[in-house]
Every structure is written in C-alpha cells, then in structure tokens.
C-alpha cells in the first residue's frame, strides 16, 4: 500500500508477499476509503487445532460397568490390589513373601 495525494492506494497483489496475501480476506473501496479485512487468527487457530484432533467434540460417556464391579474395584484400590496409571486400572502383582526360617539351630 502507498499513500498518494492523501489517498491510500493498494499495490497490485502480485507484488505482495505470500504471507500478506494469505492474511488478507477482502479488500473493498467505499465511501470511507479502502477497507482491508484480515482473516481471523483465533478462527484459524481453532480450525488448525480441529484438523490436528486437538479438540474432542464427540466424547462417549456411555459406561457399561455394574455397581458391583465399581464397589469391588474401589475395595481393591483401598487394599492396594489395583492402582490407577494414566486413567487406567492396573493389577498390582504382590511382592513374593519370605518365609521365616522355623528350623532351630542345634
């Protein structure tokens, strides 16, 4: 763009950088002068995030677990038989127990 005789003149878009061409959504000339409308940065970021699957729009909340399984699982958590790692229940393998030597030395 350039200003000539107190008026804004837009250069030929072929002379614009690729980044500027990508950023401009619309150019219009009206009563108030030249109007340049840019693409929305937040909308572009949101579109990119959706493309990269960073949003979870459809979350399945159906859970097929009985009340008895939930209660049993909570008891097993309290006893240390289960633990939660990255949101998943993991069985805890108990450490082998040592037997005490019941033989007496003579």
N, C-alpha and C positions, 0 to 999 in steps of 0.2 A: 504494500500500500504506500501511497505517497500523497502528500498534500500539495495541491496546485491551486493558486488563487483562492485560498481559504476553503477549498473543497477537497474531500477525500476521494482519491481515485484508486481503484483496486487494480493491481497489476494482473497481467494475464496469468491464469492459474498454472500454465505450463512452466512459468518461472518460479513457482512456489516450491518449497522443499516438500519431500514426501510426507514428513510429519505434519506440516501445516495443512496440506491437502487432506490428510486423514482426520485432522481435528475439526475442520470446518464442515458444518452440516448444511448451511444455507447462507446465501448472500442475496440481499434484496435492496432495491433502491426505492425509497418512498419520499413522502413529503418532508420527513425529518432527516433525510440523508441516507447514507449507506448503512445498512444493518447487516451485521455478521453474526450468525448464530453458530455456536460451537456445540459439538456432541457432549452429552452429559458424562462426566468422568465417573460419578457414582454408578450410573446405569451400566457403563462399560465394564466396571469392576465387577458388578453383580452378574452380568452376562458371562464374563470370563470365569467367575467362581462357579456358576452353574455348569458351564461347559466342562470344568475340571472336577465336577462332582463334589464340590466342597460344601454344598448345601444338601440337606436331606429333607426334601419336601414330603415324601411319602414314607412315613415311619409306621411299620406294622406293630401295633400294640396288642395283637392277639397273643395270649399266653395260654398254653394248654398244659397247666400243671394243677394237680389236685391240691386241696387244702392239706391233706395228709402228707403229701410229698413236701410241701412248704414247711410244715411243722417239723417233720423228720429231718429235713435239711438244716433247719435252724438249730435243732438239738445237736446234730453232728458238727455244726460250726462251733457251738459252745464247747463241745468235748475235744475239739481240735482234730477231728477226723477229716474235715474239709477246710479249705481256705479259698478265698476269692483272689484270683490273679487276672488282671485286665478284664474284669467284669465276668469272668467265667469261674465256675466251681471246679476246684481241683481236689482229687483224693490225696490225702496225706498218708504216705506209707510210714507206718510206725518204725522207729529205730529198733533193731534187734535188742532184746533184753538179755542181760548177762545173768547166768545162773550163779548163784553163790555156791562156793565150794563147801559142801556139807560134810566132807570127809575130814576127820580129825587126824592130825599128825601123831604118830605113836612114837 
